[in-house]
Amino acid sequence: MAKTIRKTRKAAKKPATAKRKPRSAALISVKRAYDPPAASDGLRILIDRLWPRGIAKAKLKLDEWVKDLAPSNALRKWYQHDPEKFAEFRKRYRAELAPQKDGVAALRARLKGHKVTLLTATKELDLSHATVLRQLLA
């Protein structure tokens, strides 16, 4: 009976030659807008509703500004990067993005096959909308 179980388990495994599609999450990174641009950034897309303070447009060297997918002013002011509110912020931000399926789909199509850096002015990248948006796009 043990031999039967082993054969079943082996048969259930995928063949080693099966190719998997690379995940796009590895191609999307998040960076502060205040950090200097790098050649490895790929497409540089600003995802904040407001322009970062003190940076000239020429210095930022961005390919696109997608301010429509940024959190609303009301949500941004409510959140204030309070770590205790991040779970609720993520939920509310995703709810704000839900009606904007066309905008998210257009951005996802633009990113396909490219190395991309999402730019934001926030100091806490792990607690920002950029992380939530990156997860949604991946």
A tleap script that builds the chain and sets N, CA, C and O, in Angstrom:
source leaprc.protein.ff14SB
mol = sequence {
  NMET ALA LYS THR ILE ARG LYS THR ARG LYS
  ALA ALA LYS LYS PRO ALA THR ALA LYS ARG
  LYS PRO ARG SER ALA ALA LEU ILE SER VAL
  LYS ARG ALA TYR ASP PRO PRO ALA ALA SER
  ASP GLY LEU ARG ILE LEU ILE ASP ARG LEU
  TRP PRO ARG GLY ILE ALA LYS ALA LYS LEU
  LYS LEU ASP GLU TRP VAL LYS ASP LEU ALA
  PRO SER ASN ALA LEU ARG LYS TRP TYR GLN
  HIE ASP PRO GLU LYS PHE ALA GLU PHE ARG
  LYS ARG TYR ARG ALA GLU LEU ALA PRO GLN
  LYS ASP GLY VAL ALA ALA LEU ARG ALA ARG
  LEU LYS GLY HIE LYS VAL THR LEU LEU THR
  ALA THR LYS GLU LEU ASP LEU SER HIE ALA
  THR VAL LEU ARG GLN LEU LEU CALA
}
set mol.1.N position { 0.822 -1.196 0.000 }
set mol.1.CA position { 0.000 0.000 0.000 }
set mol.1.C position { 0.862 1.255 0.000 }
set mol.1.O position { 0.491 2.270 -0.589 }
set mol.2.N position { 2.018 1.183 0.664 }
set mol.2.CA position { 2.917 2.331 0.707 }
set mol.2.C position { 3.437 2.663 -0.685 }
set mol.2.O position { 3.625 3.835 -1.011 }
set mol.3.N position { 3.670 1.639 -1.511 }
set mol.3.CA position { 4.159 1.874 -2.869 }
set mol.3.C position { 3.125 2.627 -3.693 }
set mol.3.O position { 3.488 3.475 -4.508 }
set mol.4.N position { 1.868 2.337 -3.500 }
set mol.4.CA position { 0.804 3.005 -4.230 }
set mol.4.C position { 0.764 4.486 -3.881 }
set mol.4.O position { 0.598 5.334 -4.757 }
set mol.5.N position { 0.915 4.785 -2.621 }
set mol.5.CA position { 0.902 6.188 -2.181 }
set mol.5.C position { 2.067 6.940 -2.800 }
set mol.5.O position { 1.887 8.058 -3.284 }
set mol.6.N position { 3.244 6.359 -2.796 }
set mol.6.CA position { 4.414 7.018 -3.373 }
set mol.6.C position { 4.228 7.292 -4.853 }
set mol.6.O position { 4.567 8.373 -5.336 }
set mol.7.N position { 3.696 6.326 -5.570 }
set mol.7.CA position { 3.479 6.524 -6.997 }
set mol.7.C position { 2.490 7.654 -7.241 }
set mol.7.O position { 2.660 8.441 -8.172 }
set mol.8.N position { 1.470 7.734 -6.418 }
set mol.8.CA position { 0.484 8.795 -6.559 }
set mol.8.C position { 1.122 10.155 -6.316 }
set mol.8.O position { 0.851 11.106 -7.048 }
set mol.9.N position { 1.960 10.254 -5.304 }
set mol.9.CA position { 2.618 11.519 -5.003 }
set mol.9.C position { 3.557 11.934 -6.125 }
set mol.9.O position { 3.612 13.108 -6.492 }
set mol.10.N position { 4.293 10.978 -6.667 }
set mol.10.CA position { 5.200 11.304 -7.759 }
set mol.10.C position { 4.426 11.740 -8.993 }
set mol.10.O position { 4.844 12.660 -9.696 }
set mol.11.N position { 3.333 11.106 -9.254 }
set mol.11.CA position { 2.533 11.451 -10.428 }
set mol.11.C position { 1.917 12.836 -10.286 }
set mol.11.O position { 1.672 13.512 -11.285 }
set mol.12.N position { 1.668 13.261 -9.054 }
set mol.12.CA position { 1.044 14.555 -8.827 }
set mol.12.C position { 2.009 15.712 -9.051 }
set mol.12.O position { 1.569 16.840 -9.271 }
set mol.13.N position { 3.318 15.460 -9.000 }
set mol.13.CA position { 4.299 16.528 -9.186 }
set mol.13.C position { 4.323 16.958 -10.638 }
set mol.13.O position { 4.092 16.153 -11.540 }
set mol.14.N position { 4.606 18.244 -10.859 }
set mol.14.CA position { 4.722 18.762 -12.214 }
set mol.14.C position { 6.063 18.357 -12.796 }
set mol.14.O position { 7.047 18.239 -12.067 }
set mol.15.N position { 6.108 18.149 -14.074 }
set mol.15.CA position { 7.390 17.810 -14.687 }
set mol.15.C position { 8.371 18.969 -14.562 }
set mol.15.O position { 7.976 20.134 -14.565 }
set mol.16.N position { 9.646 18.637 -14.454 }
set mol.16.CA position { 10.688 19.648 -14.259 }
set mol.16.C position { 10.839 20.555 -15.466 }
set mol.16.O position { 11.394 21.647 -15.341 }
set mol.17.N position { 10.367 20.140 -16.621 }
set mol.17.CA position { 10.521 20.931 -17.839 }
set mol.17.C position { 9.436 21.980 -18.004 }
set mol.17.O position { 9.517 22.804 -18.915 }
set mol.18.N position { 8.428 21.973 -17.150 }
set mol.18.CA position { 7.351 22.953 -17.272 }
set mol.18.C position { 7.888 24.350 -17.006 }
set mol.18.O position { 8.571 24.591 -16.011 }
set mol.19.N position { 7.569 25.263 -17.909 }
set mol.19.CA position { 8.050 26.641 -17.760 }
set mol.19.C position { 7.010 27.462 -17.025 }
set mol.19.O position { 5.809 27.342 -17.268 }
set mol.20.N position { 7.490 28.290 -16.130 }
set mol.20.CA position { 6.600 29.190 -15.402 }
set mol.20.C position { 6.850 30.606 -15.863 }
set mol.20.O position { 7.977 30.979 -16.189 }
set mol.21.N position { 5.791 31.387 -15.888 }
set mol.21.CA position { 5.940 32.781 -16.265 }
set mol.21.C position { 6.617 33.528 -15.122 }
set mol.21.O position { 6.304 33.282 -13.957 }
set mol.22.N position { 7.537 34.434 -15.435 }
set mol.22.CA position { 8.155 35.210 -14.365 }
set mol.22.C position { 7.133 36.154 -13.744 }
set mol.22.O position { 6.295 36.727 -14.440 }
set mol.23.N position { 7.215 36.306 -12.443 }
set mol.23.CA position { 6.292 37.193 -11.738 }
set mol.23.C position { 6.688 38.631 -11.982 }
set mol.23.O position { 7.873 38.962 -11.963 }
set mol.24.N position { 5.707 39.491 -12.212 }
set mol.24.CA position { 5.996 40.887 -12.488 }
set mol.24.C position { 6.366 41.649 -11.225 }
set mol.24.O position { 6.874 42.767 -11.312 }
set mol.25.N position { 6.121 41.068 -10.050 }
set mol.25.CA position { 6.434 41.763 -8.802 }
set mol.25.C position { 7.918 42.069 -8.694 }
set mol.25.O position { 8.297 43.094 -8.127 }
set mol.26.N position { 8.752 41.209 -9.223 }
set mol.26.CA position { 10.198 41.422 -9.161 }
set mol.26.C position { 10.620 42.586 -10.045 }
set mol.26.O position { 11.700 43.145 -9.857 }
set mol.27.N position { 9.783 42.958 -11.004 }
set mol.27.CA position { 10.112 44.043 -11.911 }
set mol.27.C position { 9.653 45.404 -11.397 }
set mol.27.O position { 10.013 46.430 -11.974 }
set mol.28.N position { 8.880 45.431 -10.344 }
set mol.28.CA position { 8.353 46.688 -9.807 }
set mol.28.C position { 9.026 46.986 -8.478 }
set mol.28.O position { 8.946 46.191 -7.541 }
set mol.29.N position { 9.685 48.124 -8.401 }
set mol.29.CA position { 10.296 48.540 -7.143 }
set mol.29.C position { 9.698 49.874 -6.720 }
set mol.29.O position { 9.059 50.567 -7.511 }
set mol.30.N position { 9.917 50.213 -5.469 }
set mol.30.CA position { 9.417 51.462 -4.897 }
set mol.30.C position { 10.609 52.261 -4.398 }
set mol.30.O position { 11.530 51.714 -3.790 }
set mol.31.N position { 10.580 53.555 -4.660 }
set mol.31.CA position { 11.707 54.401 -4.304 }
set mol.31.C position { 11.192 55.790 -3.952 }
set mol.31.O position { 10.157 56.232 -4.451 }
set mol.32.N position { 11.932 56.464 -3.088 }
set mol.32.CA position { 11.568 57.841 -2.757 }
set mol.32.C position { 11.887 58.758 -3.935 }
set mol.32.O position { 12.903 58.587 -4.610 }
set mol.33.N position { 11.031 59.707 -4.168 }
set mol.33.CA position { 11.244 60.664 -5.259 }
set mol.33.C position { 12.496 61.504 -5.018 }
set mol.33.O position { 13.081 62.025 -5.968 }
set mol.34.N position { 12.907 61.639 -3.775 }
set mol.34.CA position { 14.075 62.452 -3.416 }
set mol.34.C position { 15.398 61.720 -3.645 }
set mol.34.O position { 16.458 62.345 -3.635 }
set mol.35.N position { 15.346 60.403 -3.852 }
set mol.35.CA position { 16.561 59.645 -4.142 }
set mol.35.C position { 16.987 59.929 -5.577 }
set mol.35.O position { 16.138 60.121 -6.448 }
set mol.36.N position { 18.295 59.958 -5.834 }
set mol.36.CA position { 18.748 60.247 -7.202 }
set mol.36.C position { 18.346 59.136 -8.169 }
set mol.36.O position { 18.312 57.965 -7.791 }
set mol.37.N position { 18.043 59.500 -9.416 }
set mol.37.CA position { 17.691 58.473 -10.394 }
set mol.37.C position { 18.881 57.566 -10.686 }
set mol.37.O position { 20.033 57.995 -10.636 }
set mol.38.N position { 18.584 56.313 -10.988 }
set mol.38.CA position { 19.622 55.331 -11.325 }
set mol.38.C position { 19.287 54.704 -12.673 }
set mol.38.O position { 18.127 54.663 -13.081 }
set mol.39.N position { 20.297 54.227 -13.343 }
set mol.39.CA position { 20.083 53.590 -14.640 }
set mol.39.C position { 19.237 52.325 -14.498 }
set mol.39.O position { 18.544 51.936 -15.439 }
set mol.40.N position { 19.286 51.687 -13.339 }
set mol.40.CA position { 18.540 50.449 -13.102 }
set mol.40.C position { 17.064 50.687 -12.766 }
set mol.40.O position { 16.324 49.722 -12.573 }
set mol.41.N position { 16.621 51.936 -12.692 }
set mol.41.CA position { 15.237 52.247 -12.331 }
set mol.41.C position { 14.227 51.806 -13.390 }
set mol.41.O position { 13.096 51.459 -13.048 }
set mol.42.N position { 14.603 51.813 -14.637 }
set mol.42.CA position { 13.652 51.514 -15.699 }
set mol.42.C position { 12.676 52.662 -15.858 }
set mol.42.O position { 13.066 53.827 -15.785 }
set mol.43.N position { 11.409 52.341 -16.073 }
set mol.43.CA position { 10.385 53.380 -16.158 }
set mol.43.C position { 10.193 53.987 -14.774 }
set mol.43.O position { 10.034 53.263 -13.791 }
set mol.44.N position { 10.207 55.294 -14.698 }
set mol.44.CA position { 10.032 55.985 -13.415 }
set mol.44.C position { 8.655 56.643 -13.422 }
set mol.44.O position { 8.382 57.536 -14.223 }
set mol.45.N position { 7.792 56.183 -12.512 }
set mol.45.CA position { 6.410 56.651 -12.481 }
set mol.45.C position { 6.095 57.226 -11.112 }
set mol.45.O position { 6.174 56.531 -10.099 }
set mol.46.N position { 5.734 58.505 -11.092 }
set mol.46.CA position { 5.336 59.162 -9.848 }
set mol.46.C position { 3.885 58.809 -9.570 }
set mol.46.O position { 3.028 58.950 -10.442 }
set mol.47.N position { 3.609 58.350 -8.354 }
set mol.47.CA position { 2.253 57.890 -8.020 }
set mol.47.C position { 1.635 58.691 -6.885 }
set mol.47.O position { 0.686 58.229 -6.252 }
set mol.48.N position { 2.155 59.877 -6.618 }
set mol.48.CA position { 1.593 60.760 -5.595 }
set mol.48.C position { 0.601 61.728 -6.227 }
set mol.48.O position { 0.743 62.098 -7.392 }
set mol.49.N position { -0.391 62.132 -5.465 }
set mol.49.CA position { -1.358 63.112 -5.947 }
set mol.49.C position { -0.718 64.501 -6.024 }
set mol.49.O position { -1.029 65.293 -6.914 }
set mol.50.N position { 0.184 64.780 -5.075 }
set mol.50.CA position { 0.849 66.084 -5.013 }
set mol.50.C position { 2.289 65.958 -5.507 }
set mol.50.O position { 2.934 64.928 -5.310 }
set mol.51.N position { 2.784 67.013 -6.148 }
set mol.51.CA position { 4.178 67.016 -6.596 }
set mol.51.C position { 5.093 67.088 -5.374 }
set mol.51.O position { 4.805 67.842 -4.445 }
set mol.52.N position { 6.190 66.323 -5.350 }
set mol.52.CA position { 7.104 66.359 -4.200 }
set mol.52.C position { 7.699 67.757 -4.004 }
set mol.52.O position { 8.134 68.398 -4.961 }
set mol.53.N position { 7.711 68.206 -2.782 }
set mol.53.CA position { 8.205 69.556 -2.477 }
set mol.53.C position { 9.689 69.692 -2.784 }
set mol.53.O position { 10.490 68.803 -2.495 }
set mol.54.N position { 10.028 70.820 -3.371 }
set mol.54.CA position { 11.427 71.174 -3.570 }
set mol.54.C position { 12.144 70.458 -4.696 }
set mol.54.O position { 13.367 70.563 -4.800 }
set mol.55.N position { 11.430 69.737 -5.539 }
set mol.55.CA position { 12.078 69.035 -6.650 }
set mol.55.C position { 11.600 69.647 -7.963 }
set mol.55.O position { 10.400 69.754 -8.216 }
set mol.56.N position { 12.558 70.045 -8.789 }
set mol.56.CA position { 12.221 70.548 -10.115 }
set mol.56.C position { 11.798 69.382 -11.001 }
set mol.56.O position { 12.298 68.268 -10.850 }
set mol.57.N position { 10.879 69.641 -11.919 }
set mol.57.CA position { 10.394 68.572 -12.792 }
set mol.57.C position { 11.516 67.955 -13.619 }
set mol.57.O position { 11.518 66.748 -13.861 }
set mol.58.N position { 12.462 68.768 -14.050 }
set mol.58.CA position { 13.581 68.244 -14.850 }
set mol.58.C position { 14.485 67.331 -14.017 }
set mol.58.O position { 15.039 66.364 -14.540 }
set mol.59.N position { 14.636 67.630 -12.731 }
set mol.59.CA position { 15.517 66.842 -11.869 }
set mol.59.C position { 14.935 65.462 -11.554 }
set mol.59.O position { 15.680 64.498 -11.378 }
set mol.60.N position { 13.622 65.368 -11.485 }
set mol.60.CA position { 12.980 64.098 -11.114 }
set mol.60.C position { 13.121 63.037 -12.212 }
set mol.60.O position { 13.158 61.844 -11.910 }
set mol.61.N position { 13.197 63.443 -13.445 }
set mol.61.CA position { 13.380 62.524 -14.577 }
set mol.61.C position { 12.377 61.375 -14.538 }
set mol.61.O position { 12.753 60.213 -14.387 }
set mol.62.N position { 11.109 61.714 -14.674 }
set mol.62.CA position { 10.109 60.667 -14.645 }
set mol.62.C position { 9.489 60.469 -16.012 }
set mol.62.O position { 9.485 61.374 -16.846 }
set mol.63.N position { 8.966 59.272 -16.228 }
set mol.63.CA position { 8.336 58.928 -17.494 }
set mol.63.C position { 6.837 59.200 -17.482 }
set mol.63.O position { 6.231 59.436 -18.527 }
set mol.64.N position { 6.254 59.166 -16.307 }
set mol.64.CA position { 4.810 59.338 -16.213 }
set mol.64.C position { 4.431 59.771 -14.799 }
set mol.64.O position { 5.123 59.452 -13.832 }
set mol.65.N position { 3.318 60.503 -14.695 }
set mol.65.CA position { 2.776 60.894 -13.393 }
set mol.65.C position { 1.338 60.409 -13.351 }
set mol.65.O position { 0.496 60.908 -14.096 }
set mol.66.N position { 1.048 59.450 -12.497 }
set mol.66.CA position { -0.277 58.842 -12.398 }
set mol.66.C position { -0.919 59.287 -11.092 }
set mol.66.O position { -1.024 58.507 -10.145 }
set mol.67.N position { -1.346 60.538 -11.047 }
set mol.67.CA position { -1.893 61.053 -9.788 }
set mol.67.C position { -3.328 60.601 -9.528 }
set mol.67.O position { -3.810 60.690 -8.399 }
set mol.68.N position { -4.014 60.115 -10.567 }
set mol.68.CA position { -5.396 59.663 -10.376 }
set mol.68.C position { -5.496 58.388 -9.538 }
set mol.68.O position { -6.551 58.099 -8.975 }
set mol.69.N position { -4.403 57.623 -9.453 }
set mol.69.CA position { -4.422 56.378 -8.681 }
set mol.69.C position { -3.878 56.557 -7.268 }
set mol.69.O position { -3.761 55.585 -6.521 }
set mol.70.N position { -3.551 57.775 -6.903 }
set mol.70.CA position { -3.076 58.066 -5.544 }
set mol.70.C position { -4.272 58.110 -4.590 }
set mol.70.O position { -5.403 58.308 -5.034 }
set mol.71.N position { -4.043 57.932 -3.303 }
set mol.71.CA position { -5.148 58.019 -2.338 }
set mol.71.C position { -5.778 59.410 -2.358 }
set mol.71.O position { -5.107 60.401 -2.649 }
set mol.72.N position { -7.046 59.473 -2.052 }
set mol.72.CA position { -7.739 60.761 -2.001 }
set mol.72.C position { -7.131 61.621 -0.891 }
set mol.72.O position { -6.484 61.114 0.025 }
set mol.73.N position { -7.352 62.916 -0.993 }
set mol.73.CA position { -6.844 63.816 0.043 }
set mol.73.C position { -7.425 63.472 1.414 }
set mol.73.O position { -6.722 63.528 2.423 }
set mol.74.N position { -8.702 63.119 1.447 }
set mol.74.CA position { -9.337 62.774 2.726 }
set mol.74.C position { -8.683 61.540 3.345 }
set mol.74.O position { -8.426 61.516 4.549 }
set mol.75.N position { -8.414 60.525 2.543 }
set mol.75.CA position { -7.782 59.305 3.054 }
set mol.75.C position { -6.346 59.592 3.483 }
set mol.75.O position { -5.897 59.112 4.524 }
set mol.76.N position { -5.638 60.364 2.690 }
set mol.76.CA position { -4.251 60.706 3.009 }
set mol.76.C position { -4.159 61.464 4.334 }
set mol.76.O position { -3.290 61.185 5.159 }
set mol.77.N position { -5.067 62.426 4.527 }
set mol.77.CA position { -5.061 63.212 5.771 }
set mol.77.C position { -5.494 62.363 6.967 }
set mol.77.O position { -4.977 62.544 8.069 }
set mol.78.N position { -6.433 61.443 6.764 }
set mol.78.CA position { -6.859 60.563 7.858 }
set mol.78.C position { -5.723 59.656 8.294 }
set mol.78.O position { -5.496 59.469 9.489 }
set mol.79.N position { -5.016 59.099 7.340 }
set mol.79.CA position { -3.985 58.106 7.628 }
set mol.79.C position { -2.769 58.705 8.319 }
set mol.79.O position { -2.361 58.204 9.367 }
set mol.80.N position { -2.191 59.738 7.780 }
set mol.80.CA position { -1.016 60.418 8.333 }
set mol.80.C position { 0.133 59.457 8.673 }
set mol.80.O position { 0.895 59.716 9.605 }
set mol.81.N position { 0.261 58.383 7.948 }
set mol.81.CA position { 1.328 57.378 8.125 }
set mol.81.C position { 1.441 56.850 9.547 }
set mol.81.O position { 2.536 56.611 10.056 }
set mol.82.N position { 0.296 56.677 10.168 }
set mol.82.CA position { 0.243 56.074 11.498 }
set mol.82.C position { 0.306 54.553 11.322 }
set mol.82.O position { -0.613 53.970 10.746 }
set mol.83.N position { 1.367 53.898 11.804 }
set mol.83.CA position { 1.509 52.448 11.606 }
set mol.83.C position { 0.317 51.641 12.110 }
set mol.83.O position { 0.011 50.585 11.556 }
set mol.84.N position { -0.355 52.116 13.144 }
set mol.84.CA position { -1.508 51.397 13.688 }
set mol.84.C position { -2.714 51.437 12.754 }
set mol.84.O position { -3.611 50.600 12.858 }
set mol.85.N position { -2.736 52.408 11.843 }
set mol.85.CA position { -3.855 52.554 10.909 }
set mol.85.C position { -3.575 51.910 9.546 }
set mol.85.O position { -4.434 51.946 8.665 }
set mol.86.N position { -2.389 51.322 9.360 }
set mol.86.CA position { -2.013 50.870 8.024 }
set mol.86.C position { -2.949 49.797 7.463 }
set mol.86.O position { -3.295 49.851 6.283 }
set mol.87.N position { -3.358 48.844 8.262 }
set mol.87.CA position { -4.253 47.784 7.770 }
set mol.87.C position { -5.571 48.383 7.272 }
set mol.87.O position { -6.071 48.004 6.213 }
set mol.88.N position { -6.118 49.303 8.031 }
set mol.88.CA position { -7.362 49.957 7.617 }
set mol.88.C position { -7.126 50.858 6.408 }
set mol.88.O position { -7.979 50.944 5.524 }
set mol.89.N position { -5.966 51.533 6.362 }
set mol.89.CA position { -5.615 52.373 5.214 }
set mol.89.C position { -5.563 51.527 3.945 }
set mol.89.O position { -6.110 51.918 2.914 }
set mol.90.N position { -4.902 50.362 4.017 }
set mol.90.CA position { -4.797 49.478 2.860 }
set mol.90.C position { -6.188 49.098 2.355 }
set mol.90.O position { -6.451 49.117 1.153 }
set mol.91.N position { -7.067 48.755 3.287 }
set mol.91.CA position { -8.426 48.361 2.929 }
set mol.91.C position { -9.174 49.512 2.250 }
set mol.91.O position { -9.826 49.316 1.225 }
set mol.92.N position { -9.076 50.700 2.821 }
set mol.92.CA position { -9.770 51.865 2.261 }
set mol.92.C position { -9.177 52.289 0.914 }
set mol.92.O position { -9.909 52.676 0.002 }
set mol.93.N position { -7.864 52.214 0.796 }
set mol.93.CA position { -7.211 52.595 -0.451 }
set mol.93.C position { -7.592 51.629 -1.579 }
set mol.93.O position { -7.870 52.054 -2.701 }
set mol.94.N position { -7.603 50.345 -1.276 }
set mol.94.CA position { -8.020 49.379 -2.290 }
set mol.94.C position { -9.483 49.600 -2.686 }
set mol.94.O position { -9.850 49.402 -3.845 }
set mol.95.N position { -10.313 50.007 -1.729 }
set mol.95.CA position { -11.710 50.318 -2.031 }
set mol.95.C position { -11.796 51.543 -2.948 }
set mol.95.O position { -12.664 51.607 -3.818 }
set mol.96.N position { -10.904 52.505 -2.753 }
set mol.96.CA position { -10.875 53.681 -3.640 }
set mol.96.C position { -10.423 53.298 -5.047 }
set mol.96.O position { -10.879 53.884 -6.030 }
set mol.97.N position { -9.535 52.322 -5.142 }
set mol.97.CA position { -9.025 51.903 -6.450 }
set mol.97.C position { -10.016 51.011 -7.202 }
set mol.97.O position { -9.946 50.916 -8.428 }
set mol.98.N position { -10.926 50.365 -6.495 }
set mol.98.CA position { -11.860 49.421 -7.119 }
set mol.98.C position { -12.652 50.031 -8.280 }
set mol.98.O position { -12.763 49.389 -9.325 }
set mol.99.N position { -13.206 51.238 -8.143 }
set mol.99.CA position { -13.940 51.801 -9.279 }
set mol.99.C position { -13.029 52.284 -10.420 }
set mol.99.O position { -13.516 52.622 -11.499 }
set mol.100.N position { -11.740 52.316 -10.188 }
set mol.100.CA position { -10.799 52.797 -11.194 }
set mol.100.C position { -10.107 51.636 -11.910 }
set mol.100.O position { -8.913 51.698 -12.203 }
set mol.101.N position { -10.864 50.589 -12.184 }
set mol.101.CA position { -10.300 49.389 -12.809 }
set mol.101.C position { -9.625 49.706 -14.145 }
set mol.101.O position { -8.595 49.120 -14.477 }
set mol.102.N position { -10.203 50.626 -14.902 }
set mol.102.CA position { -9.620 50.969 -16.205 }
set mol.102.C position { -8.252 51.624 -16.036 }
set mol.102.O position { -7.321 51.321 -16.783 }
set mol.103.N position { -8.130 52.513 -15.066 }
set mol.103.CA position { -6.850 53.182 -14.808 }
set mol.103.C position { -5.790 52.213 -14.328 }
set mol.103.O position { -4.636 52.296 -14.748 }
set mol.104.N position { -6.169 51.296 -13.454 }
set mol.104.CA position { -5.234 50.280 -12.951 }
set mol.104.C position { -4.831 49.349 -14.089 }
set mol.104.O position { -3.660 48.992 -14.217 }
set mol.105.N position { -5.796 48.957 -14.913 }
set mol.105.CA position { -5.501 48.069 -16.045 }
set mol.105.C position { -4.585 48.760 -17.052 }
set mol.105.O position { -3.682 48.130 -17.603 }
set mol.106.N position { -4.807 50.037 -17.294 }
set mol.106.CA position { -3.960 50.784 -18.226 }
set mol.106.C position { -2.531 50.878 -17.695 }
set mol.106.O position { -1.573 50.726 -18.452 }
set mol.107.N position { -2.392 51.126 -16.403 }
set mol.107.CA position { -1.057 51.190 -15.805 }
set mol.107.C position { -0.387 49.822 -15.851 }
set mol.107.O position { 0.799 49.725 -16.167 }
set mol.108.N position { -1.122 48.781 -15.546 }
set mol.108.CA position { -0.577 47.420 -15.584 }
set mol.108.C position { -0.099 47.078 -17.001 }
set mol.108.O position { 0.952 46.458 -17.168 }
set mol.109.N position { -0.861 47.479 -18.009 }
set mol.109.CA position { -0.472 47.223 -19.396 }
set mol.109.C position { 0.785 48.016 -19.761 }
set mol.109.O position { 1.649 47.526 -20.489 }
set mol.110.N position { 0.875 49.230 -19.253 }
set mol.110.CA position { 2.055 50.075 -19.517 }
set mol.110.C position { 3.314 49.461 -18.902 }
set mol.110.O position { 4.398 49.564 -19.476 }
set mol.111.N position { 3.177 48.829 -17.744 }
set mol.111.CA position { 4.313 48.264 -17.031 }
set mol.111.C position { 4.765 46.912 -17.579 }
set mol.111.O position { 5.907 46.506 -17.366 }
set mol.112.N position { 3.891 46.229 -18.269 }
set mol.112.CA position { 4.150 44.856 -18.692 }
set mol.112.C position { 5.456 44.758 -19.483 }
set mol.112.O position { 5.659 45.445 -20.484 }
set mol.113.N position { 6.331 43.877 -18.994 }
set mol.113.CA position { 7.590 43.615 -19.670 }
set mol.113.C position { 8.685 44.633 -19.401 }
set mol.113.O position { 9.753 44.561 -20.010 }
set mol.114.N position { 8.442 45.581 -18.502 }
set mol.114.CA position { 9.428 46.620 -18.202 }
set mol.114.C position { 9.874 46.545 -16.748 }
set mol.114.O position { 9.132 46.079 -15.884 }
set mol.115.N position { 11.050 46.992 -16.496 }
set mol.115.CA position { 11.521 47.258 -15.132 }
set mol.115.C position { 10.916 48.606 -14.766 }
set mol.115.O position { 11.018 49.561 -15.536 }
set mol.116.N position { 10.285 48.692 -13.591 }
set mol.116.CA position { 9.553 49.899 -13.205 }
set mol.116.C position { 9.911 50.313 -11.798 }
set mol.116.O position { 10.098 49.471 -10.921 }
set mol.117.N position { 10.006 51.610 -11.585 }
set mol.117.CA position { 10.192 52.154 -10.244 }
set mol.117.C position { 9.044 53.110 -9.971 }
set mol.117.O position { 8.865 54.105 -10.673 }
set mol.118.N position { 8.263 52.793 -8.933 }
set mol.118.CA position { 7.190 53.676 -8.493 }
set mol.118.C position { 7.797 54.693 -7.536 }
set mol.118.O position { 8.459 54.322 -6.567 }
set mol.119.N position { 7.576 55.957 -7.803 }
set mol.119.CA position { 8.157 57.027 -7.003 }
set mol.119.C position { 7.111 57.656 -6.095 }
set mol.119.O position { 5.973 57.884 -6.503 }
set mol.120.N position { 7.510 57.933 -4.862 }
set mol.120.CA position { 6.656 58.595 -3.897 }
set mol.120.C position { 7.506 59.469 -2.993 }
set mol.120.O position { 8.698 59.216 -2.822 }
set mol.121.N position { 6.904 60.488 -2.419 }
set mol.121.CA position { 7.639 61.405 -1.555 }
set mol.121.C position { 7.699 60.932 -0.103 }
set mol.121.O position { 8.446 61.501 0.693 }
set mol.122.N position { 6.947 59.930 0.247 }
set mol.122.CA position { 6.869 59.487 1.636 }
set mol.122.C position { 8.202 58.968 2.166 }
set mol.122.O position { 9.028 58.455 1.411 }
set mol.123.N position { 8.396 59.110 3.464 }
set mol.123.CA position { 9.614 58.611 4.104 }
set mol.123.C position { 9.497 57.132 4.443 }
set mol.123.O position { 10.481 56.399 4.345 }
set mol.124.N position { 8.318 56.684 4.838 }
set mol.124.CA position { 8.099 55.293 5.238 }
set mol.124.C position { 7.527 54.507 4.063 }
set mol.124.O position { 6.309 54.414 3.913 }
set mol.125.N position { 8.382 53.951 3.245 }
set mol.125.CA position { 7.939 53.248 2.039 }
set mol.125.C position { 7.088 52.021 2.364 }
set mol.125.O position { 6.129 51.727 1.651 }
set mol.126.N position { 7.430 51.307 3.429 }
set mol.126.CA position { 6.678 50.099 3.783 }
set mol.126.C position { 5.264 50.399 4.256 }
set mol.126.O position { 4.398 49.524 4.216 }
set mol.127.N position { 5.023 51.617 4.699 }
set mol.127.CA position { 3.703 51.994 5.208 }
set mol.127.C position { 2.984 52.955 4.258 }
set mol.127.O position { 2.105 53.706 4.680 }
set mol.128.N position { 3.352 52.929 2.998 }
set mol.128.CA position { 2.793 53.899 2.059 }
set mol.128.C position { 1.857 53.255 1.047 }
set mol.128.O position { 1.773 52.033 0.931 }
set mol.129.N position { 1.169 54.105 0.331 }
set mol.129.CA position { 0.277 53.645 -0.734 }
set mol.129.C position { 1.068 53.001 -1.866 }
set mol.129.O position { 0.520 52.197 -2.621 }
set mol.130.N position { 2.343 53.341 -1.995 }
set mol.130.CA position { 3.173 52.766 -3.053 }
set mol.130.C position { 3.291 51.261 -2.894 }
set mol.130.O position { 3.253 50.527 -3.882 }
set mol.131.N position { 3.431 50.797 -1.672 }
set mol.131.CA position { 3.527 49.362 -1.398 }
set mol.131.C position { 2.215 48.671 -1.738 }
set mol.131.O position { 2.215 47.582 -2.312 }
set mol.132.N position { 1.107 49.292 -1.390 }
set mol.132.CA position { -0.218 48.718 -1.671 }
set mol.132.C position { -0.437 48.654 -3.177 }
set mol.132.O position { -0.910 47.642 -3.695 }
set mol.133.N position { -0.095 49.726 -3.879 }
set mol.133.CA position { -0.270 49.763 -5.321 }
set mol.133.C position { 0.635 48.742 -6.016 }
set mol.133.O position { 0.214 48.083 -6.966 }
set mol.134.N position { 1.864 48.614 -5.547 }
set mol.134.CA position { 2.784 47.627 -6.118 }
set mol.134.C position { 2.207 46.213 -5.984 }
set mol.134.O position { 2.262 45.425 -6.928 }
set mol.135.N position { 1.662 45.901 -4.820 }
set mol.135.CA position { 1.070 44.579 -4.604 }
set mol.135.C position { -0.133 44.359 -5.522 }
set mol.135.O position { -0.355 43.255 -6.019 }
set mol.136.N position { -0.893 45.413 -5.735 }
set mol.136.CA position { -2.077 45.311 -6.591 }
set mol.136.C position { -1.685 45.104 -8.050 }
set mol.136.O position { -2.355 44.374 -8.780 }
set mol.137.N position { -0.610 45.741 -8.469 }
set mol.137.CA position { -0.156 45.629 -9.863 }
set mol.137.C position { 0.547 44.309 -10.139 }
set mol.137.O position { 0.588 43.855 -11.283 }
set mol.138.N position { 1.094 43.695 -9.111 }
set mol.138.CA position { 1.886 42.460 -9.297 }
set mol.138.C position { 0.991 41.268 -9.581 }
set mol.138.O position { 1.484 40.155 -9.762 }
savepdb mol mol.pdb
quit
